[in-house]
């Protein structure tokens, strides 16, 4: 527990546990100082609270790291924001109208390899990422090329640049671009350009490793197989199925340091940070970041991430001086994806209201 006594924050995370999360850890940095706390349980059936310095899977918060790395390569002249991606990756037969900006902003129209959900209620499946089929493949390794080729074998969702739709494919493509233009593995480039300079010692690009560094809470997946509900500890699992769209592991401290440095202008040149923070009108997505308004009209920059068993939040004021970063773990509650999504939305709303 933090020395900075903030009972309203402790109450907020207790309320989140009461609403259905197994465990929560929260770090708030603002003009009043730093506050860290946790609530709930680190493991099902245990009695200890989650560690406040615990490692966790950050899901799609990975996209902000990936976009930042790509923009550093733009700053170095290795990539062009409005240049065709096909110039660097000719072997995929990409539509030449797809630019790097479209990839980072989800306006490429590329099919989402984890499946598409269309406005009329129909769906188109991608790789298995839920239920018994996903559990059966918990330790399977997917190559990034395989995920991109699967997506490219399906019809595009729309013409490049014509609309906005969140697609994990974009960020696996971004990873392939990083490797192509630097000649180095993605994890190595991320370490060299972002993790090491910022001292993010708790952050890992796991590739196909199922391990997660200690200390950490445990993540549980409750799912329905035919008529039967099953519960599985999925703390160890191979995250290569989501690749650079969502595979990273971090801590609340590291997410704070990264987001605060990014928003404070200490990573990217000002012009590229402006590009990153310019939202698409449809859902307020910049380049690897969401731009949101709080209820009292303040702007916050955020991404959040969910994987089965885990949720991760990171929010910052425009200057990086106020941030909150959080990890949430699921317990044995029998919730479908819609219910988990609703819980996640409520958690965000509550914490944004408390911190900002």
C-alpha positions as CSV (number, residue, x, y, z in Angstrom):
1,X,0.0,0.0,0.0
2,X,1.1,3.5,-0.8
3,X,2.1,6.1,1.9
4,X,0.0,8.6,0.0
5,X,-3.3,8.0,1.8
6,X,-6.1,8.1,-0.8
7,X,-9.1,6.1,0.6
8,X,-11.2,7.0,-2.4
9,X,-8.8,5.1,-4.7
10,X,-8.7,2.1,-2.4
11,X,-12.5,2.1,-2.3
12,X,-12.7,2.3,-6.1
13,X,-10.6,-0.8,-6.6
14,X,-12.5,-2.6,-3.8
15,X,-15.7,-1.8,-5.7
16,X,-14.3,-3.2,-8.9
17,X,-13.6,-6.5,-7.1
18,X,-17.1,-6.5,-5.7
19,X,-18.4,-6.0,-9.3
20,X,-16.8,-9.3,-10.5
21,X,-13.1,-8.9,-10.9
22,X,-10.9,-11.4,-9.0
23,X,-8.0,-8.9,-8.5
24,X,-7.0,-5.4,-9.3
25,X,-3.8,-3.5,-9.0
26,X,-3.7,0.3,-9.6
27,X,-1.0,2.9,-9.8
28,X,-1.9,6.6,-9.9
29,X,0.7,9.4,-10.6
30,X,-0.5,13.0,-10.4
31,X,0.4,16.3,-8.7
32,X,-0.4,14.8,-5.3
33,X,2.3,12.1,-5.8
34,X,2.2,8.4,-6.5
35,X,-0.4,6.0,-5.1
36,X,-0.3,2.2,-5.5
37,X,-2.7,-0.3,-4.2
38,X,-4.4,-3.6,-4.9
39,X,-7.6,-5.4,-3.9
40,X,-9.1,-8.9,-4.3
41,X,-7.0,-12.0,-4.6
42,X,-3.8,-12.9,-6.4
43,X,-4.9,-16.5,-7.0
44,X,-8.2,-18.4,-6.8
45,X,-8.7,-19.9,-3.4
46,X,-5.7,-18.0,-1.9
47,X,-5.8,-15.2,0.6
48,X,-3.1,-12.8,-0.6
49,X,-3.9,-9.6,-2.5
50,X,-2.4,-9.1,-6.0
51,X,1.2,-7.8,-5.8
52,X,1.3,-4.0,-6.5
53,X,4.5,-4.5,-8.6
54,X,3.1,-7.6,-10.4
55,X,3.6,-8.5,-14.0
56,X,0.6,-9.0,-16.3
57,X,-0.4,-9.4,-19.9
58,X,-1.2,-6.0,-21.3
59,X,-3.2,-7.2,-24.4
60,X,-3.8,-4.4,-26.9
61,X,-1.9,-1.8,-24.9
62,X,0.9,-3.5,-26.9
63,X,-0.4,-1.5,-29.9
64,X,0.8,1.8,-28.3
65,X,4.3,0.4,-27.9
66,X,4.3,-1.0,-31.5
67,X,3.0,2.3,-33.0
68,X,5.6,4.3,-31.0
69,X,8.4,2.0,-32.3
70,X,7.2,2.4,-35.9
71,X,7.0,6.2,-35.5
72,X,10.6,6.2,-34.3
73,X,11.5,4.5,-37.6
74,X,9.5,7.2,-39.4
75,X,11.6,9.8,-37.5
76,X,14.7,8.1,-38.7
77,X,13.6,8.1,-42.4
78,X,13.3,4.3,-42.6
79,X,9.5,4.4,-43.1
80,X,7.1,7.0,-44.6
81,X,3.8,7.6,-42.8
82,X,1.9,8.1,-46.1
83,X,4.0,5.7,-48.2
84,X,2.6,2.4,-49.5
85,X,3.3,-0.5,-47.1
86,X,3.6,-2.8,-50.2
87,X,6.9,-1.1,-51.1
88,X,8.5,-2.7,-48.0
89,X,6.6,-6.0,-48.0
90,X,6.1,-6.8,-51.7
91,X,5.7,-10.6,-51.0
92,X,2.2,-10.2,-49.5
93,X,0.5,-8.7,-52.6
94,X,-1.0,-5.8,-50.5
95,X,-3.3,-3.2,-52.0
96,X,-0.9,-0.4,-53.0
97,X,-3.3,2.2,-51.6
98,X,-2.7,1.0,-48.0
99,X,-0.3,3.4,-46.3
100,X,1.5,3.1,-43.0
101,X,-0.8,5.7,-41.5
102,X,-3.8,3.5,-42.4
103,X,-2.2,0.5,-40.8
104,X,-1.5,2.4,-37.5
105,X,-5.0,4.0,-37.5
106,X,-7.1,0.9,-38.4
107,X,-8.3,2.5,-41.7
108,X,-6.6,-0.1,-44.0
109,X,-9.7,-2.2,-44.3
110,X,-7.7,-5.4,-43.8
111,X,-9.7,-8.3,-42.4
112,X,-9.1,-8.9,-38.7
113,X,-7.5,-12.3,-38.3
114,X,-9.2,-12.8,-34.9
115,X,-12.6,-12.6,-36.7
116,X,-14.9,-9.8,-37.9
117,X,-18.1,-8.6,-36.3
118,X,-20.2,-6.7,-38.9
119,X,-22.8,-4.0,-38.3
120,X,-25.7,-6.2,-39.4
121,X,-24.8,-8.7,-36.6
122,X,-23.1,-11.3,-38.8
123,X,-19.6,-12.5,-38.1
124,X,-16.7,-14.0,-40.0
125,X,-14.4,-16.3,-38.0
126,X,-10.6,-16.0,-38.0
127,X,-8.2,-18.0,-35.9
128,X,-9.5,-19.8,-32.8
129,X,-9.2,-17.5,-29.8
130,X,-11.9,-18.6,-27.4
131,X,-13.6,-21.7,-26.0
132,X,-12.3,-25.2,-26.1
133,X,-10.6,-24.8,-29.5
134,X,-8.4,-22.0,-28.1
135,X,-7.7,-24.0,-24.9
136,X,-6.6,-26.9,-27.1
137,X,-4.1,-24.5,-28.8
138,X,-2.9,-22.8,-25.6
139,X,0.8,-23.5,-26.3
140,X,0.7,-23.5,-30.1
141,X,3.1,-21.1,-31.9
142,X,1.7,-18.9,-34.7
143,X,4.1,-17.1,-37.0
144,X,3.2,-13.4,-37.7
145,X,3.4,-14.2,-41.5
146,X,0.8,-16.9,-41.0
147,X,-1.6,-14.5,-39.3
148,X,-1.2,-11.8,-42.0
149,X,-1.7,-14.4,-44.8
150,X,-4.8,-15.7,-43.2
151,X,-6.2,-12.1,-43.1
152,X,-5.2,-11.5,-46.7
153,X,-7.0,-14.6,-47.8
154,X,-10.3,-13.0,-46.7
155,X,-12.2,-10.2,-48.3
156,X,-11.2,-6.7,-47.2
157,X,-13.7,-5.0,-44.9
158,X,-13.7,-1.8,-47.0
159,X,-11.5,0.2,-49.5
160,X,-8.3,1.5,-48.0
161,X,-8.9,4.7,-46.2
162,X,-12.7,4.6,-46.7
163,X,-13.7,3.8,-43.1
164,X,-12.4,2.8,-39.7
165,X,-12.4,-0.7,-38.2
166,X,-10.2,-2.2,-35.4
167,X,-8.1,-4.9,-36.9
168,X,-5.3,-6.8,-35.1
169,X,-3.9,-7.6,-38.6
170,X,-2.7,-4.0,-38.9
171,X,-0.3,-4.4,-35.9
172,X,1.1,-7.7,-37.0
173,X,1.8,-6.1,-40.3
174,X,3.5,-3.3,-38.4
175,X,5.8,-5.8,-36.7
176,X,6.8,-7.3,-40.1
177,X,7.6,-3.8,-41.3
178,X,9.8,-3.2,-38.3
179,X,11.7,-6.4,-38.9
180,X,12.0,-5.7,-42.7
181,X,13.4,-2.2,-42.5
182,X,15.7,-2.7,-39.5
183,X,16.9,-6.3,-40.3
184,X,16.4,-7.1,-36.6
185,X,13.9,-9.2,-34.6
186,X,11.0,-7.1,-33.4
187,X,11.7,-7.9,-29.7
188,X,15.3,-6.8,-30.1
189,X,14.3,-3.5,-31.8
190,X,11.7,-2.8,-29.1
191,X,14.3,-3.4,-26.4
192,X,16.9,-1.3,-28.1
193,X,14.7,1.8,-28.9
194,X,12.1,1.9,-26.1
195,X,12.5,-0.6,-23.2
196,X,16.2,-0.1,-22.4
197,X,16.3,3.7,-22.9
198,X,13.3,4.1,-20.5
199,X,14.5,1.5,-18.0
200,X,11.4,-0.6,-18.5
201,X,12.9,-3.7,-16.8
202,X,9.5,-5.3,-16.1
203,X,8.4,-5.2,-19.7
204,X,8.7,-8.2,-21.9
205,X,8.1,-9.0,-25.6
206,X,7.4,-12.7,-25.1
207,X,7.3,-13.9,-28.7
208,X,6.2,-17.5,-28.3
209,X,7.2,-18.0,-24.6
210,X,4.3,-19.0,-22.3
211,X,6.2,-17.7,-19.2
212,X,5.4,-14.6,-17.2
213,X,8.0,-13.1,-14.8
214,X,7.4,-13.2,-11.0
215,X,5.7,-11.8,-9.1
216,X,2.3,-12.0,-10.8
217,X,-1.3,-12.7,-10.0
218,X,-2.9,-15.7,-11.6
219,X,-5.3,-15.5,-14.5
220,X,-8.4,-17.8,-14.9
221,X,-10.5,-18.5,-17.9
222,X,-14.1,-19.7,-17.3
223,X,-15.7,-21.0,-20.6
224,X,-18.5,-23.1,-21.9
225,X,-17.8,-26.3,-23.8
226,X,-21.1,-27.6,-25.2
227,X,-23.3,-27.6,-22.1
228,X,-20.5,-27.8,-19.5
229,X,-18.7,-24.9,-17.9
230,X,-15.0,-25.3,-17.3
231,X,-12.4,-23.2,-15.5
232,X,-8.7,-23.2,-16.4
233,X,-5.6,-21.4,-15.0
234,X,-4.2,-19.7,-18.2
235,X,-1.5,-17.7,-16.5
236,X,1.0,-19.6,-18.7
237,X,-0.1,-19.5,-22.4
238,X,1.6,-18.9,-25.7
239,X,0.6,-15.3,-26.8
240,X,2.0,-15.7,-30.4
241,X,-1.6,-15.9,-31.7
242,X,-1.9,-12.1,-31.1
243,X,1.7,-11.1,-31.8
244,X,2.6,-7.4,-31.8
245,X,-1.2,-6.6,-31.6
246,X,-1.3,-7.7,-28.0
247,X,1.4,-10.0,-26.7
248,X,3.4,-7.9,-24.3
249,X,3.8,-8.2,-20.5
250,X,4.5,-5.3,-18.3
251,X,3.9,-3.7,-14.8
252,X,1.9,-0.7,-13.7
253,X,5.2,1.1,-13.0
254,X,6.5,0.5,-16.5
255,X,3.2,1.5,-18.2
256,X,3.3,4.7,-16.2
257,X,6.9,5.5,-17.2
258,X,6.3,4.7,-20.8
259,X,3.0,6.7,-21.2
260,X,4.3,9.6,-19.2
261,X,7.4,9.8,-21.3
262,X,5.4,9.5,-24.5
263,X,2.9,12.2,-23.6
264,X,5.6,14.4,-22.2
265,X,7.4,14.5,-25.6
266,X,10.4,12.5,-24.4
267,X,10.2,9.7,-27.0
268,X,8.9,11.0,-30.3
269,X,9.6,14.3,-32.2
270,X,6.7,16.8,-31.5
271,X,5.4,16.6,-35.1
272,X,5.0,12.8,-34.9
273,X,3.5,12.9,-31.4
274,X,0.9,15.3,-32.9
275,X,0.2,12.8,-35.7
276,X,-0.2,10.0,-33.1
277,X,-2.6,12.1,-31.1
278,X,-4.8,13.2,-34.0
279,X,-8.0,11.1,-33.7
280,X,-10.0,9.5,-36.5
281,X,-13.6,10.9,-36.2
282,X,-15.2,7.5,-36.0
283,X,-14.0,6.3,-32.6
284,X,-11.3,8.8,-31.6
285,X,-8.4,6.5,-32.6
286,X,-5.1,8.2,-33.4
287,X,-2.0,6.1,-34.3
288,X,-2.0,3.4,-31.6
289,X,-3.9,5.6,-29.1
290,X,-7.5,6.5,-28.2
291,X,-8.3,10.1,-27.6
292,X,-11.2,10.5,-25.2
293,X,-13.1,13.2,-23.4
294,X,-13.8,12.9,-19.7
295,X,-17.3,13.7,-18.5
296,X,-16.2,17.2,-17.5
297,X,-14.6,17.8,-20.9
298,X,-10.9,17.1,-20.3
299,X,-8.9,15.2,-23.0
300,X,-7.2,12.0,-22.0
301,X,-5.0,9.6,-24.0
302,X,-5.4,5.9,-23.5
303,X,-5.3,2.4,-24.8
304,X,-6.6,-0.6,-23.0
305,X,-6.1,-4.3,-23.4
306,X,-7.9,-7.5,-22.7
307,X,-6.9,-11.1,-23.1
308,X,-8.7,-14.0,-21.6
309,X,-8.0,-13.8,-17.8
310,X,-6.5,-10.3,-17.9
311,X,-7.4,-6.7,-18.4
312,X,-5.0,-3.7,-18.6
313,X,-5.7,0.0,-18.5
314,X,-3.5,3.0,-19.1
315,X,-4.6,6.7,-19.2
316,X,-2.7,9.9,-19.3
317,X,-3.3,13.7,-19.2
318,X,-2.0,15.4,-22.4
319,X,1.3,16.4,-20.7
320,X,1.9,13.1,-19.0
321,X,1.8,14.5,-15.5
322,X,-1.3,12.6,-14.5
323,X,-1.6,8.9,-15.3
324,X,-3.2,5.8,-14.1
325,X,-2.2,2.3,-15.0
326,X,-4.0,-0.8,-13.8
327,X,-4.2,-4.6,-14.2
328,X,-7.4,-6.6,-13.7
329,X,-7.7,-10.4,-13.4
330,X,-10.7,-12.6,-14.0
331,X,-11.8,-15.2,-11.5
332,X,-14.1,-18.1,-11.8
333,X,-17.2,-16.1,-12.7
334,X,-19.1,-17.6,-15.7
335,X,-19.1,-14.6,-18.0
336,X,-19.4,-14.4,-21.7
337,X,-17.5,-11.9,-23.8
338,X,-20.2,-9.3,-23.7
339,X,-20.4,-9.4,-19.9
340,X,-16.6,-9.2,-19.5
341,X,-16.6,-6.2,-21.9
342,X,-19.4,-4.5,-19.9
343,X,-17.4,-5.0,-16.7
344,X,-14.3,-3.7,-18.3
345,X,-16.1,-0.6,-19.5
346,X,-17.5,0.1,-16.0
347,X,-14.0,-0.3,-14.5
348,X,-12.6,2.3,-16.9
349,X,-15.4,4.7,-16.2
350,X,-15.0,4.4,-12.4
351,X,-11.2,4.9,-12.5
352,X,-11.3,7.8,-15.0
353,X,-13.8,9.6,-12.8
354,X,-11.7,9.1,-9.6
355,X,-8.4,10.1,-11.2
356,X,-9.3,12.8,-13.6
